[in-house]
């Protein structure tokens, strides 16, 4: 049998939080792990989200065998509606994850008939030339798994997002015995979550949040509004349980939250034994002290229900004095200003807002340093590659591995697009693919959207100036006075002098010459006005010229 080199190619999730996607290649087979999205940075104006660059996968489409999903969070499934139309592949996922993928595709009105394949932890399944086995991991969502991929060169392990919680809400802890057994048999390569590698100690149990929510709901004098991710099924169950205990009724606000709750109830991942879930039509039947509103918007998303409530923009719900609002989530990097603005607006309307790590209304679903060290100790990998995290997280995780005795030469801190080649005895970074961000702005903008973003930054900072000139069709000379219209540049009412001087400058620049080439006219006007406006205002507006023949 011909032995090929095993190639590991991260297409997202390294040097960043989100956009997780990994390609595992051996011979004529490529298996894909996860397919996530990421929120844009502040300067990416108008961009809705970012998705992985799959150029390499499209170029090797004949080798693709399937996508295996570790769990149902957006940073692991959010790119599927955009990528599935390009890669018609079977998707392997656990039961709840399948449900969340179906909800996601329905939200996007996707015409793709996803080929969903159910995987059961502990049961091996075939994906092309790979044998794959999922094992349970504890995370902030049920049905999360890590993956063991059996290759001709040895077993590789992808931890997925995980923590070690001995009292998980769903009763399914991380399968440490499977990892220990595998470690004794031999692990070729371990790829492990690095998101919270900076934090010493252990991550607190999810049960702490349940106890905190129980106290908040029991002590609140009025209505309770709880914002969290729609995919945090265990958190939603905690709210339902606390509402049952305190004889309150739960109203789901927001389409994505309603769709997810409906799906989770149907699949048996949510239970409403006390029949406390109600429809919006019943909201007026109960006093504020009898109600809980469960909503999206924990990240300050502009169109989410909580933000619309905070902005007094929601058609049905207004904040009242005495309301208690709970933000039950950790800010995703880059979303802090949006969340802070939402919290301020809620406080202004008289709400008591409970948020932040010290309030114990959220614990993250990722292992801290002691849990990461435990995974490394159990798996005993020959080679180690930290994944999922900004670059500093990867470096710190690599340091933990080194402190446990893994040779530095066998530890690989990678960037998206790097190619890790493993031949069984040795491993090396064997180059890098051309790689760039793919922006989604309603429709996919693609890799080469830098010009669009540059123009948006320019418009947001310095505004736009439109110059309209009329030219004699036969003589090619200027007719009348040029017109200049500006938006976001200067206030024409108070700073009209700059605009008037600009008109005169355009007129003198064109003079009485014979102008036949419009591109030359545009260039002369742009160069002249750019220099003039910068001298007068220290700003560089976008200049658009229109020449009309009369």
Secondary structure, 3 states (H helix, E strand, C coil): CCCCCEEEEEEECECECCCCEEEEEECCEEEEECCCEECCCCCCCCCCEEECCCHHHHHCHHHEEEEECCCCCHHHHCCHHHHCCCCCCEEEECHHHHHHHHHHHHHCCCCCCCEEEECCCCCCEEECCEEEEEEECECCCCCCEEEEEEECCEEEEECCCCECCCCCCCCCCCCHHHHHHHHHHCEEEEEEECCCCCCCCCCCCCHHHHHHHHHHHHHCCCCEEEECCCCCHHHHHHHHHHHHHCCCEEEEECHHHHHHHHHHHHHCCCCCCCCCEECHHHHHHCCHHHEEEEECCCCCCCCCHHHHHHCCCCCCCCCCCCCEEEECCCCCCCCHHHHHHHHHHHHHCCCEEECCHHHCCCCCCCCCHHHHHHHHHHHCEEEEEEECECHHHHHHHHHHHHHCCCCHHHECCCCCCEEEEECCCCEEEEEECCCCCEEECCCEEECCCHHHHHHHHHHHHHCEEEEEEEECCCCCCEEEEEEEEEECCCCCCCCHHHHHHHHHHHHHHHCCCCCCCHHHHHHHHHHHHHHHHHHHHCCCCEEEEEEEEC
